[in-house]
Amino acid sequence: MIGFIVRRLLQLLPVLLIASTGIWAMIYAVPGTPIGTIVGENATPEQIQAAIVRLGLDQPMLVQYWTWLRSALVGDFGLSIQNREPVFDLIAQRVPATIQLGLSATLIGLLLGVPVAVISALKPGSWLDRMLSGWSALALGVPTFWLGILLILLFAVNLRWLPSASQYVSIFDSPWQALRHILLPALTLGVYVSGIFARFLRASLLGELRADYVRTARSKGLPERDVIGRHVMRNALLPFVTIVGLMMATFIGGTVVTEAVFTYPGLGRLLIQAISTRDYPLIQGCILFILVVFVLINLAVDVLYAYIDPRIDYG
């Protein structure tokens, strides 16, 4: 297992190198520069040229890329063009808020989606199955921004139970305030992702329930609870864990629309602000962080496979 983890971590290096090259090329393919935003509309040609030289934008593109890559290898992503603060510090300030939102939304999605999937799979074709399948389809079809606005109107405007603008409050500092601020955005994302979880887990459970080992276990008189809980569910979790990991990585990578609706100070909102101001170092730092999150969560899912199914050997 340790050897597998080390190999996967080593594979991360060329992935990051290729990804950083692609990110750099895409950013420079977009017309325009951040200079106009920095110096203002009434800047003189001398001021514009001074800003270009100060930011190193007068250097050839390959030289700029090599300078940035050499610094990034030691954890230095440069300074934000707009904020004049280290990019690493700006990302680090938003990561706790994004992680808290991502974990909360994933937990809500599991609490809503898993029971729906299990009940639907155990009673396929029934009116209950059709009703729950319709609910999961509705959860997938409702736009998150529209659901978020409805939740704000209900719980913040009409009932005045929760704030309409969500702030980041660490759950370790004030659990009650953290819950009040995280509940609406997490519920918005959780309802949507619960539809995805329910669809995938239901399909996986139906496939396992038709397997020969289920008929054998039932014919031997094994209680239905043990058949489902100890055998069917465990085998059905293998493809389902992949979906959970991907959705969690997506949430931690930043949920732009939901964060914009609730003005939540997460990584997705930071990335959008960086794109709108053409803050190249901040854009590159955010995208590389998101890429690392995806790779590490995929690695964690692969490791989890071995514990779910002992037949998997990574040696």
C-alpha positions in Angstrom: 0.0 0.0 0.0 2.8 2.4 0.9 4.5 1.7 -2.4 1.3 2.4 -4.3 0.8 5.8 -2.5 4.4 6.8 -3.2 4.0 5.9 -6.9 0.8 7.9 -7.2 2.4 10.9 -5.5 5.4 10.7 -7.9 2.9 10.6 -10.8 1.5 13.9 -9.5 4.7 15.8 -10.6 4.4 15.4 -14.4 0.6 15.9 -14.2 1.2 19.2 -12.4 3.9 20.2 -14.9 1.7 19.5 -17.9 -1.3 21.2 -16.3 0.7 24.3 -15.4 1.9 24.6 -19.0 -1.7 24.3 -20.2 -2.9 26.8 -17.7 -0.2 29.3 -18.7 -0.9 28.9 -22.4 -4.7 29.3 -21.9 -4.3 32.5 -19.9 -2.0 34.1 -22.4 -4.2 33.1 -25.3 -7.0 35.3 -23.9 -6.8 38.8 -25.4 -5.9 41.7 -23.1 -3.7 42.3 -20.1 -4.3 43.4 -16.5 -2.3 46.6 -17.0 -5.4 48.7 -17.9 -7.0 47.7 -14.6 -3.9 48.5 -12.6 -2.8 51.9 -14.0 -6.3 53.2 -14.8 -7.9 54.6 -17.9 -5.9 58.0 -17.8 -2.5 56.5 -17.5 0.4 57.8 -19.6 2.4 55.6 -21.9 5.3 55.9 -19.4 3.2 54.6 -16.5 1.9 51.7 -18.6 5.4 50.7 -19.6 6.6 51.0 -16.1 3.8 48.7 -14.9 4.6 46.2 -17.7 8.3 46.1 -16.6 7.5 45.9 -12.9 5.3 42.8 -13.5 7.7 41.2 -15.9 5.3 41.2 -18.7 7.9 42.6 -21.1 9.8 39.3 -20.9 9.2 36.5 -23.5 6.4 34.1 -22.5 8.8 31.2 -21.9 11.0 33.2 -19.6 7.9 34.3 -17.6 6.7 30.7 -17.4 10.1 29.4 -16.2 10.4 32.2 -13.6 7.0 31.3 -12.2 7.5 27.6 -12.4 10.9 27.8 -10.6 9.3 29.8 -7.7 6.2 27.5 -7.6 8.3 24.4 -7.1 9.4 25.9 -3.7 5.8 27.0 -2.8 6.1 30.6 -4.0 3.3 31.4 -6.4 4.2 35.1 -6.6 2.2 38.2 -5.6 -1.3 38.9 -6.6 -1.4 41.7 -9.2 -4.4 43.4 -7.6 -3.9 42.8 -3.9 -0.1 42.8 -3.8 -0.3 39.9 -1.4 1.3 36.5 -1.7 -1.0 34.2 -3.8 -0.4 31.3 -1.3 -1.7 33.4 1.6 -4.8 34.5 -0.3 -5.6 30.9 -1.2 -4.9 29.7 2.3 -7.4 32.3 3.7 -10.2 30.8 1.5 -9.4 27.1 1.8 -10.9 26.6 5.3 -14.2 28.2 4.2 -14.3 26.1 1.0 -13.5 22.8 2.9 -16.2 23.5 5.5 -18.7 24.1 2.7 -17.7 21.1 0.7 -17.8 18.7 3.6 -21.1 20.0 4.8 -22.7 19.8 1.3 -21.4 16.2 0.8 -22.7 15.2 4.2 -26.2 16.6 3.4 -26.1 14.9 0.0 -25.3 11.5 1.6 -28.0 11.9 4.3 -30.6 12.6 1.6 -29.4 10.4 -1.3 -28.3 7.2 0.4 -31.8 6.4 2.0 -33.5 7.3 -1.2 -31.3 4.9 -3.2 -31.6 2.0 -0.8 -35.4 2.2 -0.5 -35.8 2.6 -4.3 -33.5 -0.4 -5.0 -35.3 -2.6 -2.5 -38.7 -1.9 -4.1 -38.0 -1.5 -7.8 -41.0 -0.6 -10.0 -43.2 0.3 -7.0 -45.0 3.6 -6.5 -42.5 4.4 -3.8 -39.6 3.8 -6.2 -41.2 6.0 -8.9 -41.8 8.8 -6.3 -38.3 8.7 -5.0 -36.8 8.5 -8.5 -38.9 11.5 -9.5 -37.5 13.4 -6.5 -33.9 12.6 -7.4 -34.6 13.7 -11.0 -36.1 16.9 -9.6 -33.1 17.5 -7.4 -30.8 17.1 -10.5 -33.0 19.4 -12.7 -33.4 22.4 -10.3 -30.6 25.0 -10.9 -28.6 25.6 -7.8 -28.8 29.4 -8.1 -32.6 29.2 -8.3 -32.8 26.9 -5.3 -30.5 29.1 -3.4 -32.6 32.2 -4.1 -35.7 30.4 -3.0 -34.1 29.3 0.3 -32.9 32.8 0.9 -36.5 34.1 0.4 -38.0 31.5 2.7 -35.5 31.3 5.6 -33.8 34.7 5.5 -36.5 37.1 4.2 -39.8 35.6 5.3 -38.9 33.6 8.4 -35.7 35.5 9.3 -34.2 32.4 10.8 -30.9 32.5 8.8 -28.7 35.2 7.3 -29.0 35.8 3.6 -25.3 36.6 3.2 -23.2 33.7 4.5 -19.9 34.4 6.2 -17.2 32.0 7.2 -17.3 31.0 10.8 -15.1 28.1 11.9 -17.1 25.3 13.4 -14.4 25.0 16.0 -14.8 28.6 17.1 -18.6 28.8 17.2 -20.6 25.7 16.1 -23.9 27.5 16.3 -22.9 30.5 14.2 -21.0 28.3 11.8 -24.2 26.2 11.3 -26.4 29.3 10.8 -24.0 30.6 8.1 -23.2 27.3 6.3 -26.7 25.7 6.3 -28.3 27.5 3.3 -25.3 27.2 0.9 -24.6 23.6 2.0 -28.3 22.7 1.7 -28.4 24.2 -1.8 -25.4 22.1 -3.0 -26.5 19.0 -0.9 -29.9 18.8 -2.5 -28.4 18.9 -5.9 -25.7 16.3 -5.3 -28.2 14.0 -3.4 -29.9 13.4 -6.8 -26.5 12.3 -8.2 -25.8 10.0 -5.2 -29.2 8.5 -5.3 -29.1 7.7 -9.1 -25.6 6.1 -8.9 -26.1 4.1 -5.7 -29.5 2.8 -6.8 -28.1 1.6 -10.1 -25.2 -0.1 -8.3 -27.5 -1.7 -5.7 -29.8 -3.1 -8.4 -26.9 -4.6 -10.2 -25.7 -6.3 -7.0 -29.1 -7.5 -6.0 -29.3 -9.6 -9.2 -26.0 -11.3 -8.5 -25.8 -15.0 -7.7 -24.2 -14.6 -4.3 -27.4 -12.7 -3.1 -29.6 -15.6 -4.1 -27.2 -18.0 -2.4 -27.1 -15.9 0.8 -30.9 -15.8 0.9 -31.3 -19.5 0.2 -29.0 -20.2 3.2 -31.4 -18.3 5.4 -29.2 -15.2 6.0 -31.3 -12.4 7.4 -32.2 -9.7 4.8 -30.5 -7.1 6.9 -27.2 -8.9 6.8 -27.6 -9.6 3.0 -28.1 -5.9 2.3 -25.8 -4.4 4.9 -22.8 -6.8 4.9 -22.8 -8.0 1.3 -24.8 -6.0 -1.2 -24.0 -2.5 0.2 -20.3 -3.2 0.5 -20.0 -4.3 -3.1 -22.2 -1.5 -4.3 -20.1 1.1 -2.6 -17.1 0.7 -4.9 -18.4 2.7 -7.9 -20.4 4.9 -5.5 -17.3 6.0 -3.6 -15.7 7.3 -6.8 -18.7 9.6 -7.4 -18.6 10.8 -3.8 -14.9 11.6 -4.2 -15.4 13.5 -7.4 -18.2 15.6 -6.1 -16.3 16.4 -2.9 -13.3 17.4 -5.0 -15.6 19.6 -7.1 -17.0 21.3 -4.0 -13.6 21.9 -2.5 -12.3 23.1 -5.8 -14.9 25.9 -5.6 -18.6 26.2 -6.3 -18.7 29.5 -8.1 -22.5 30.0 -8.5 -23.5 29.1 -5.0 -20.8 31.1 -3.5 -21.9 34.1 -5.6 -25.5 33.7 -4.6 -24.7 33.6 -0.9 -21.6 35.9 -1.1 -19.7 33.1 0.6 -15.9 33.8 0.8 -14.7 30.6 -0.7 -12.1 29.6 -3.3 -14.5 29.7 -6.2 -15.4 33.3 -5.5 -11.7 34.2 -5.3 -11.1 32.6 -8.6 -13.9 34.5 -10.3 -12.5 37.7 -8.9 -9.1 36.9 -10.2 -10.4 36.1 -13.7 -12.4 39.3 -13.8 -9.3 41.4 -13.0 -6.9 39.2 -15.1 -4.8 38.5 -12.0 -2.6 35.9 -13.7 -0.6 34.7 -10.6 -3.8 34.2 -8.6 -5.6 32.4 -11.4 -2.7 30.0 -11.8 -2.4 29.4 -8.1 -6.1 28.7 -7.7 -6.3 26.3 -10.6 -3.2 24.4 -9.5 -4.6 24.1 -6.0 -7.9 22.7 -7.4 -5.9 20.2 -9.6 -3.9 19.0 -6.5 -7.2 18.6 -4.6 -8.6 16.4 -7.4 -5.5 14.2 -7.6 -5.2 13.8 -3.8 -8.9 12.9 -3.4 -8.7 10.4 -6.2 -5.7 8.9 -4.4 -7.7 8.7 -1.2 -10.5 7.0 -3.1 -8.1 4.4 -4.5 -6.8 3.7 -1.0 -10.3 3.4 0.4 -11.1 0.8 -2.3 -8.6 -1.6 -0.6 -10.5 -1.3 2.7 -13.9 -1.7 1.1 -12.9 -4.7 -1.0 -10.0 -6.8 0.4 -9.6 -8.5 -2.9 -8.0 -5.4 -4.3 -4.2 -5.6 -4.0 -2.0 -2.6 -4.7 1.2 -4.4 -3.9 
